[in-house]
Amino acid sequence: MNHKIRVLVVDDSIFMRKLISDMLSKYDDIEVVAKAKNGEEAVSVINDIPIDVITMDIEMPIMDGITAISKIMDVKPTPIIILSAYAESGAGPTIEALQMGAVDFIRKPSGPISFDIDKIQSELVEKIKNAVKIDVLSQSKKKLIFEKKRYDVSKLNQNLAIVIGASTGGPKALTLVLKEFPYKFPAPILVVQHMPEGFTSQFAEHLNRDCKIDVKEAEDGVLIRRGTAYIAKAGYHMMIESIDEDKNLIRLVKGKKINSVMPSCEPLFDSAAKIYKNNLIGILLTGMGRDGSKGIKTIKKMGGLTIAESKDTAMIFGMPKAAIETGAVDFVKPLNEIPDLVINIMARER
């Protein structure tokens, strides 16, 4: 990009609009070209001015952030970063925004009016610079068609397990994939989605409402059951521990960040590979960075099958690309073909 990154700041507080704008204007490659005090103004602005990235508050009068995101994605798809004062109990709207297509999110440090907004300055700038690389327009034009097949779940391999890793763009991708698995699906699914603490429980609740399978936030010591997806609890690494041939437990471990994140895909993928061996399917979806690439190699080494989301549908191709470059990926598929591939593998591997 030759020009400065053109940013629209949307917030109902005049103080926050000024503080955010002044903070971003310190950077030579970023320019705040417009401000809006609610979603209605934001929708009007994007029709009149070229915008590269939007920072969007959620709770605003006249038109809230959720409604604005829906309208913007319909009329002029643009990378949107949620910048809001969400509390853990109010994380639901942020999850909804991500499932609708917002590319990332960041919490205001001290409530709706955060005079200490500079605490998140470097993080916000990094997210803006990453967001501008995402081709939201082309992503929005791709109408992902998932094959609607009827599966006889009794004929699927009852011994397989699935592990999935995702980061930026993951909430939407995981929603689309997990919705496709049928009722009484005979495999457990263990998921690492990079999220701040307090968000994974809400994310699991949203998924549980949308999916035919059960979806739960992982808890330490819980027995892993077929037909249930477990979302790694933010702030902990999730691992699997075997207690006998048929029983495996989830272990949540506080530790150091791996690949700058916690939870990381690596502890889950590694521990799962050692327990399930050739009865494991490992999947890496959209995300920034290299998390999961070492674990994918371990899964392959232990006899499991590996899948990476293709560049065609990945919002950010970083994590799938890093896995593919290891040479340990068996299948590279667009998002809409992954559920059917998994079920076909399960039917074949009986």
Steps between C-alpha positions, in 0.01 A plus 500: 500500500654828383266738679449537873255258662170690501316440827142577603457528880147418622414576864208677668735693732654818362788455746574148377480603135759770569726283717502212250552734204784689668667172598484356149609825338843463660580239235625612160328213319155545661251780438166542675293630208160498671320458832145390575295511821277202415449222251267700280767767447760230436290343222455844344873577518615181327276581205664843461868453593751223418569315829757224553426401863224583750528499880148434629343541842209265576260688729387821328168686461291510181691211342725268700820339379345160426239649266763722338730204433214312332418797277864577416569138405197518267570831328878551516695220673786654700736359766345583840675479837272501803632753754258485789468496878351154511506320833522123522127478566434713192735321264206361300459796263872493419481129417197574280694778324789262428264234369350767270837589351684748726866405462628561855422655837667680786375607841511861615726494806269665756141522386304694236700818567861381520730794545781244520428377146874527427542174696372314194668727245757254364248213494240706314753627246621145436142380450429789260810417295399134488136580418586709196660192341170309513297500179160524667328589171613183324424294814146641512441417132585135556174328577615187677277209403511213748382168362180401679533124520329256730750287688443172680705583809489135612720415201772751592818400683421519872865520607616818329554838669538845342713796605458844344705819530399851392579865569403818309181426307452182701167576673321526165689206345442273801131588508462401135694174541356377830142567384548234233572208735186290552312415818658204685828562318725219627825692558613749763625833363756706691544861389759769565377846399728787600288731717545723806393365838128516565394445141524126445200418721279740302641367174417143604145605596447664161630191320288269712187691392602481133623141476343152504789368711557610861755780540655585839782705641763249615536431873797339671450129576193455278459165329511542122178381338408425140273748325623793710725788396718647774623859463834559674459740793681828434802552724581126518665248273271202434647149499369145500586242764422129465375315809436165327442362150153648465510807723679828437483820703545867421778672689519881521850622577617849596840556345703721274362620171601292199526682167390808701162346585327304776322277418733382225418223254834329565430338843159377383625361169806336657315335789214387274742350245672291768169362630288456188788429258350393162147566631546878492405766246680835542360815337646851476271783397553872441740689725807720531840350575629143520313350796415134444758427227723296734198315635384415148840340439459294820150386396635392161800324658270303733286381208213749512346688207545875458294771329572870438254764380592625154594857412171528307291529817742576787458855629868485602706227334787512753433192716383269218789614279758432775356150543501431126865611479597224746400240240284325759156602367299231321214715369472871415133587464271805497298539818174376349658166398660419836196354687413266212865393471513420873185289483621317188828421682302369795292279269812370324710441810262255670 
